[in-house]
Amino acid sequence: MHLTYVQSAEPYGHLENLLRRAIVAHGAGVTEQRSLASAVLAIIETNLKRRVVAVNSQGQPLQYNLHYEVRFGLRDAAGNVLLKPQGIDLLRNFAYNVHIELGASRRRSQLVRDMQSEAARLIMLRLEALPAGDRASPGSG
């Protein structure tokens, strides 16, 4: 993994940018050209679901569950699987006030970003758990 390409349907999304920064912080490099990569970290799918869990007497939502799912996998330059596709599921509760729509929207956006940060951290932990021969050590390359 000394030079990693991050493949995604949303190549410059928040999660993808967090992953690039984390890879560099762990001593590996990131490339924008797949042909130069020694590994491809594929973000196969991301999904955000919102489910109402509580309503007031008028039927207006008071609380939601936000469910963020990420599926990812890792292959080497030859296409060999280094990390089988797997998922991370995160759940957050979100209190909602119909009278403060702007504040609720900002809070929801912040919770989504927090879940993306947590997902990036968990992905990096799984990558760090790979056998040493399958990932870069600082200074290798």
C-alpha positions in Angstrom: 0.0 0.0 0.0 2.9 2.4 -0.3 1.0 4.3 -3.1 -2.8 4.1 -2.8 -5.5 5.1 -5.2 -8.9 5.8 -3.6 -11.7 4.7 -6.0 -15.2 6.0 -5.4 -18.4 7.1 -7.1 -17.8 10.4 -5.2 -14.0 10.8 -5.7 -13.7 14.1 -3.8 -16.4 13.5 -1.1 -15.7 14.1 2.5 -15.1 10.4 3.4 -12.7 10.0 0.5 -10.7 13.1 1.4 -10.5 12.0 5.0 -9.2 8.6 3.9 -6.5 10.2 1.7 -5.3 12.4 4.5 -5.3 9.4 6.9 -3.3 7.2 4.5 -0.7 10.0 4.1 -0.6 10.5 7.9 0.1 6.8 8.3 3.2 7.1 6.1 1.9 5.9 2.8 1.3 7.9 -0.4 -1.8 8.6 -2.4 -2.1 9.0 -6.1 -4.8 10.4 -8.4 -3.7 8.0 -11.2 -4.8 4.4 -10.7 -2.1 3.1 -13.1 0.6 4.3 -10.6 -1.0 2.8 -7.6 0.3 -0.2 -5.7 -3.1 -0.6 -4.0 -6.7 0.4 -4.7 -8.9 1.2 -1.8 -12.4 0.9 -3.3 -15.3 2.7 -1.6 -17.9 0.4 -3.1 -21.0 2.0 -1.7 -22.1 4.6 0.8 -25.6 4.9 2.0 -27.3 7.3 4.5 -30.8 6.4 5.8 -33.0 8.5 8.0 -35.8 6.9 10.0 -38.3 8.6 12.2 -38.3 7.1 15.7 -40.5 9.6 17.6 -43.3 12.1 16.7 -45.2 14.7 18.6 -49.0 14.7 19.0 -49.4 16.5 15.6 -47.4 13.7 13.9 -44.3 15.9 13.4 -41.0 14.2 13.8 -39.1 14.7 17.1 -36.3 12.2 16.7 -34.6 10.4 13.9 -32.0 7.6 13.6 -29.3 8.3 11.0 -27.8 5.2 9.7 -24.6 5.5 7.6 -23.2 2.5 5.8 -19.9 2.1 3.9 -18.8 -0.9 1.9 -15.1 -1.0 1.0 -12.3 -3.3 -0.1 -8.7 -3.3 -1.0 -6.8 -4.8 -3.9 -3.2 -4.7 -5.0 -2.1 -3.3 -8.4 -2.5 -6.8 -10.0 -6.1 -7.0 -8.7 -5.5 -9.5 -6.0 -7.7 -9.1 -3.0 -5.9 -7.8 0.1 -9.1 -7.0 2.1 -12.4 -8.6 1.1 -15.3 -6.2 0.6 -16.8 -5.5 4.0 -19.0 -2.9 5.6 -19.1 -0.4 8.4 -22.5 0.6 9.9 -22.9 3.6 12.1 -26.0 4.8 13.9 -26.7 8.1 15.5 -29.8 9.5 17.1 -30.9 13.0 16.0 -33.3 15.2 17.9 -35.4 17.4 15.6 -37.3 20.6 16.3 -39.7 21.6 13.6 -39.5 25.2 14.8 -35.7 25.4 14.3 -35.3 23.9 10.8 -32.0 25.7 10.0 -30.4 24.6 13.2 -31.7 21.0 12.8 -30.3 20.9 9.2 -26.9 22.1 10.4 -26.9 19.5 13.2 -27.8 16.7 10.8 -25.0 17.7 8.5 -22.5 17.8 11.4 -23.7 14.3 12.5 -23.2 13.0 9.0 -19.7 14.4 8.9 -18.9 12.9 12.3 -20.1 9.5 11.1 -17.9 9.9 8.0 -14.9 10.7 10.2 -15.6 7.7 12.3 -16.0 5.5 9.2 -12.6 6.7 7.9 -11.0 5.9 11.3 -12.5 2.4 11.3 -11.4 1.8 7.7 -7.9 2.8 8.6 -7.9 0.5 11.7 -8.9 -2.4 9.4 -6.2 -1.5 6.9 -3.6 -1.3 9.8 -4.6 -4.9 10.8 -3.5 -6.3 7.4 -0.3 -8.4 7.5 2.8 -6.2 7.2 3.6 -7.4 3.7 0.3 -6.0 2.4 0.6 -2.5 3.7 3.2 0.2 3.8 5.4 0.9 6.7 6.5 4.5 7.2 9.5 5.1 5.0 8.9 2.2 2.7 8.5 2.6 -0.9 
